[in-house]
Amino acid sequence: MTATRWDGRRLMVLLYAIIVGIAGVLGLVLGEYIFEGEGPELFFLIDLPATALGFATFGVVTVAVGLGIPLALVVYVSRGLEEVDKDT
């Protein structure tokens, strides 16, 4: 049963990395074609340049945090449920 849990965690990490990578690639592609306006602001605090790298950074960090927080909460809750399951 432990191998199955590890495989599930590995799959989630792989999907997370793929989604974050896609966000980075899309940021690079869109950053090459957006010439107007200002660069993005990361968390409304950090001004990023209006370049492909700035948009890629914005996409990667935003998606990583946006998916990472709920994923961390799921891991936290599932570990708590495992402990409750072991007690009974």
Solvent accessible surface area in square Angstrom, and as a share of the most:
residue,aa,sasa,rsa
1,M,178,0.79
2,T,108,0.63
3,A,71,0.55
4,T,98,0.57
5,R,93,0.34
6,W,132,0.46
7,D,79,0.41
8,G,34,0.33
9,R,91,0.33
10,R,134,0.49
11,L,97,0.48
12,M,89,0.40
13,V,97,0.56
14,L,98,0.49
15,L,78,0.39
16,Y,62,0.24
17,A,57,0.44
18,I,85,0.43
19,I,78,0.40
20,V,21,0.12
21,G,37,0.36
22,I,93,0.47
23,A,14,0.11
24,G,8,0.08
25,V,90,0.52
26,L,96,0.48
27,G,7,0.07
28,L,81,0.41
29,V,73,0.42
30,L,98,0.49
31,G,5,0.05
32,E,100,0.45
33,Y,160,0.61
34,I,69,0.35
35,F,173,0.72
36,E,150,0.67
37,G,68,0.65
38,E,158,0.71
39,G,23,0.22
40,P,18,0.11
41,E,80,0.36
42,L,15,0.07
43,F,102,0.43
44,F,182,0.76
45,L,150,0.75
46,I,94,0.48
47,D,110,0.57
48,L,27,0.13
49,P,79,0.50
50,A,50,0.39
51,T,67,0.39
52,A,14,0.11
53,L,130,0.65
54,G,2,0.02
55,F,33,0.14
56,A,10,0.08
57,T,49,0.28
58,F,68,0.28
59,G,14,0.13
60,V,50,0.29
61,V,43,0.25
62,T,57,0.33
63,V,43,0.25
64,A,24,0.19
65,V,58,0.33
66,G,46,0.44
67,L,71,0.35
68,G,20,0.19
69,I,103,0.52
70,P,65,0.41
71,L,44,0.22
72,A,61,0.47
73,L,105,0.52
74,V,92,0.53
75,V,52,0.30
76,Y,164,0.62
77,V,84,0.48
78,S,43,0.28
79,R,130,0.47
80,G,32,0.31
81,L,113,0.56
82,E,44,0.20
83,E,112,0.50
84,V,91,0.52
85,D,103,0.53
86,K,153,0.65
87,D,124,0.64
88,T,140,0.81
